[in-house]
Amino acid sequence: MRRNLMDILVCPECKGELNLVVSVEQDDEIVEGSLGCSVCDIAYPIEDTIPNMLPPALR
């Protein structure tokens, strides 16, 4: 995932702002990490550069 996606991504549950936590970054791309909603406190994982934006009940 590229950091500039943070400008357009919002929480799919409540449309709240997402906070980025990076575990592994390589060549200006986030390989592993998570996106956390500051409103409803749901975390969305980033695995192999792909953010999983499905609600927890659908994962």
ZAMARGU-4260 file (C-alpha; in steps of 0.2 Angstrom, whole numbers, plus 5000, padded with zeros to 4 digits):
<rodrens>
0) 5000/5000/5000 | 5006/5017/4996 | 5006/5031/5009 | 4996/5043/4998 | 4981/5031/4999
5) 4978/5038/5017 | 4971/5054/5009 | 4956/5044/5002 | 4954/5029/5014 | 4941/5030/5028
10) 4933/5017/5039 | 4920/5007/5030 | 4910/5005/5046 | 4908/5023/5052 | 4918/5034/5039
15) 4930/5039/5053 | 4948/5044/5050 | 4961/5030/5050 | 4977/5029/5058 | 4992/5020/5050
20) 5003/5009/5060 | 5018/5002/5049 | 5027/4986/5054 | 5036/4983/5037 | 5040/4996/5024
25) 5050/4992/5008 | 5053/5004/4993 | 5041/5017/4998 | 5027/5004/5000 | 5019/4998/5016
30) 5021/4979/5016 | 5014/4975/5033 | 5004/4985/5046 | 4987/4990/5050 | 4974/5004/5049
35) 4965/5009/5065 | 4949/5019/5066 | 4950/5033/5078 | 4931/5033/5080 | 4924/5015/5081
40) 4941/5007/5086 | 4942/4994/5073 | 4958/4988/5065 | 4960/4983/5047 | 4976/4973/5043
45) 4988/4977/5029 | 4996/4961/5023 | 5007/4959/5007 | 5004/4977/5003 | 4985/4975/5002
50) 4974/4983/5015 | 4959/4972/5021 | 4945/4984/5022 | 4932/4971/5026 | 4922/4973/5042
55) 4928/4961/5055 | 4912/4950/5054 | 4915/4947/5035 | 4934/4943/5036
</rodrens>
